[in-house]
């Protein structure tokens, strides 16, 4: 199991350094974004909450960026 999926599924981070393994339990929040979820597999989508934001107006975008 990869470190990324392990962290997302269980909150457990495992580090291997100099042939010694250290494991830590973390309260973990993962933030991700994408333009479209159409091509993402359902098992992956179940790990995230799907939130849609209203599009920015050009004026709002400029205010945020500046």
C-alpha positions in Angstrom: 0.0 0.0 0.0 1.4 3.4 -0.9 2.0 6.1 1.8 -0.6 8.4 0.1 -3.5 5.9 0.2 -2.5 4.8 3.6 -2.6 8.4 4.9 -5.9 9.1 3.3 -7.6 5.9 4.3 -6.4 5.5 7.9 -4.6 8.7 9.0 -1.5 6.7 9.5 1.8 8.1 8.2 4.7 5.7 7.9 8.3 6.8 7.3 11.2 4.6 6.5 14.6 6.1 7.2 17.9 4.3 7.5 16.1 0.9 7.4 14.0 1.9 10.5 10.2 2.4 10.2 8.4 5.0 12.2 4.6 5.2 12.2 2.4 8.2 13.4 -1.4 8.4 13.7 -2.6 11.8 12.5 -5.9 13.6 12.2 -5.7 14.3 8.5 -7.6 16.6 6.2 -6.8 16.3 2.4 -7.8 19.2 0.2 -7.9 18.7 -3.6 -9.4 20.5 -6.5 -10.2 19.7 -10.1 -12.1 21.2 -13.0 -14.1 18.1 -13.7 -14.7 14.9 -11.8 -16.1 13.1 -14.9 -13.1 10.8 -15.4 -12.4 10.1 -11.7 -13.1 6.6 -10.5 -16.1 6.3 -8.0 -13.9 4.7 -5.3 -11.7 7.8 -5.4 -14.6 10.1 -5.4 -16.0 8.5 -2.2 -13.0 9.9 -0.3 -13.9 13.5 -0.9 -16.8 15.9 -0.4 -17.9 17.4 -3.7 -18.3 21.2 -3.3 -19.1 23.5 -6.2 -18.4 27.2 -6.1 -20.1 29.8 -8.1 -17.8 31.3 -10.8 -16.1 34.6 -10.0 -16.9 37.7 -11.9 -13.8 39.3 -13.5 -13.9 42.1 -10.8 -14.0 39.5 -8.0 -11.1 37.6 -9.5 -9.0 40.7 -9.9 -9.7 41.6 -6.2 -8.7 38.2 -5.0 -5.5 38.0 -7.1 -4.3 41.5 -6.2 
